[in-house]
Amino acid sequence: MYVRMTSSLAAATLLTLVSYAQAQSIPPSGELHVTYTTTAVPAPKPMEIGDGQQYMQVNLIMAASNDQGNPILNKMAGRCQLTRLIDGKSVETHGYCTYSDADNNQIFEKCDFLPGQPNNCKLTGGTGKFAGLQASVVITTQPIKSSFDDVFQGIGHKDGTYKIAPEAAH
């Protein structure tokens, strides 16, 4: 009787540990729902380039939190470097972002915001546990009133799907 109870307890403990280990890994594919904040540092200032056009470079400081608790873009800090071409009321933006987690694993992102289209970004890979990561996301940003003059701050969402290449999955 004692051996049977001990074996049952050991099996239950092992199942709990296996479930916990699996919960800590990244599913190989799935939906991505991330909330982020952004601050432009320093405040971008457009430069006239002729024919009614303006050009500017934007440096953003980011913080991301995965709404589902998935490790992808969860509790990660980031930085984005973007270029923006303004032609009257039309704005075209292109650039790159890099996010890092507490263990210095990184995620790389490429963004293209074209007039009249959704703001699209792609996660193009990463390091460590994010190696082989690929994702397509749509970005929405809402400006928020900053308590600092001439500083842009915003909050937004990244929604889409991701996959991790099988040979790179951990």
C-alpha positions in Angstrom: 0.0 0.0 0.0 2.8 2.4 1.0 4.7 1.7 -2.3 1.5 2.3 -4.4 0.8 5.7 -2.6 4.4 6.8 -3.0 4.4 5.8 -6.7 1.2 7.7 -7.2 2.5 10.8 -5.5 5.8 10.6 -7.5 3.8 10.3 -10.7 1.6 13.3 -9.9 4.7 15.4 -9.0 6.4 14.4 -12.2 3.3 15.4 -14.3 3.2 18.7 -12.5 6.8 19.4 -13.3 6.4 18.4 -16.9 3.3 20.6 -17.3 5.2 23.5 -15.7 8.2 23.0 -18.1 5.9 22.9 -21.1 4.1 26.1 -19.9 7.4 27.9 -19.9 8.3 26.9 -23.5 7.1 28.8 -26.5 4.3 27.2 -28.6 5.6 26.6 -32.2 2.9 28.8 -33.6 -0.1 30.8 -32.6 -1.8 34.2 -32.3 0.0 37.2 -31.1 -1.7 39.9 -29.0 0.7 42.5 -27.5 0.2 45.8 -25.8 3.1 48.3 -26.1 4.0 51.8 -25.1 6.3 54.1 -27.1 8.1 57.4 -26.5 10.0 59.3 -29.2 13.4 60.4 -27.9 14.3 63.1 -28.8 11.1 64.6 -30.2 11.3 64.2 -34.0 11.6 67.4 -36.0 10.8 67.2 -39.8 13.2 68.6 -42.3 12.0 70.2 -45.6 13.3 68.4 -48.6 11.5 70.3 -51.4 8.3 69.9 -53.5 6.2 70.2 -50.3 7.8 67.1 -48.7 9.4 66.6 -45.3 11.7 63.9 -44.0 12.4 62.9 -40.5 14.1 60.2 -38.5 12.3 58.8 -35.5 13.9 57.0 -32.5 11.4 55.2 -30.3 11.8 53.7 -26.9 9.4 50.7 -26.5 8.0 48.5 -23.8 5.9 45.4 -24.7 3.7 43.0 -22.8 2.1 39.9 -24.4 -1.6 39.9 -23.4 -1.6 36.1 -23.3 1.5 35.7 -21.3 3.4 34.0 -24.2 7.1 34.8 -24.0 7.0 36.5 -27.4 7.2 40.3 -26.8 6.4 39.8 -23.1 8.0 42.0 -20.6 10.5 43.2 -23.3 12.1 46.6 -23.8 12.9 47.8 -27.3 14.2 50.5 -29.5 13.0 51.4 -33.0 14.7 53.5 -35.7 12.3 54.7 -38.4 12.4 57.1 -41.3 9.3 59.0 -42.2 8.4 60.8 -45.5 5.6 63.4 -45.3 4.0 64.5 -48.5 1.2 66.9 -47.6 -1.2 64.8 -45.5 0.3 61.5 -46.7 2.9 59.8 -44.4 5.1 56.8 -45.3 7.2 55.2 -42.6 9.8 52.4 -42.7 12.2 51.0 -40.1 13.4 48.4 -37.7 13.0 47.6 -34.0 14.9 45.3 -31.6 13.4 44.0 -28.4 15.3 42.3 -25.5 14.1 40.2 -22.6 15.6 39.9 -19.1 17.9 37.1 -20.4 19.1 39.3 -23.3 17.2 37.1 -25.9 16.3 39.4 -28.8 13.5 39.8 -31.3 13.9 41.7 -34.6 11.1 43.6 -36.3 10.8 45.3 -39.7 7.9 47.8 -40.2 6.4 49.4 -43.3 3.6 51.9 -42.8 2.1 52.9 -46.2 -0.6 55.5 -46.8 -4.1 54.0 -46.9 -3.0 50.6 -45.6 -2.8 49.0 -42.2 0.5 49.5 -40.3 2.3 46.2 -41.0 5.3 44.8 -39.3 7.1 41.5 -39.5 9.0 39.8 -36.7 12.0 38.6 -38.8 13.9 36.4 -36.3 15.6 36.6 -33.0 18.4 35.2 -30.8 18.3 32.4 -28.1 14.8 31.1 -27.5 13.5 33.4 -30.2 15.7 32.0 -33.0 13.6 31.2 -36.1 10.7 33.4 -35.1 8.6 34.7 -37.9 5.4 36.8 -37.5 3.1 39.1 -39.4 1.4 41.8 -37.2 -0.8 44.8 -37.7 0.1 47.8 -35.5 -2.3 50.3 -34.0 -1.1 53.3 -31.9 -3.0 55.9 -30.0 -1.2 59.0 -28.9 -1.5 59.9 -25.3 -1.1 63.3 -23.7 2.5 63.5 -22.5 3.3 65.4 -19.3 6.4 66.7 -21.1 6.3 69.4 -23.8 7.2 68.3 -27.3 7.5 64.6 -26.4 5.4 62.0 -28.3 4.1 59.1 -26.2 1.7 56.5 -27.3 0.1 53.1 -26.4 -0.9 50.5 -28.9 -1.4 46.9 -29.9 0.4 44.4 -32.2 -2.0 41.7 -33.4 -1.2 38.8 -35.8 0.1 35.3 -36.0 3.6 33.8 -35.5 5.5 30.6 -36.1 8.9 29.4 -35.0 10.9 27.3 -37.5 11.0 23.7 -36.2 14.8 23.4 -36.5 15.2 26.5 -34.3 12.5 25.7 -31.7 13.8 25.0 -28.2 
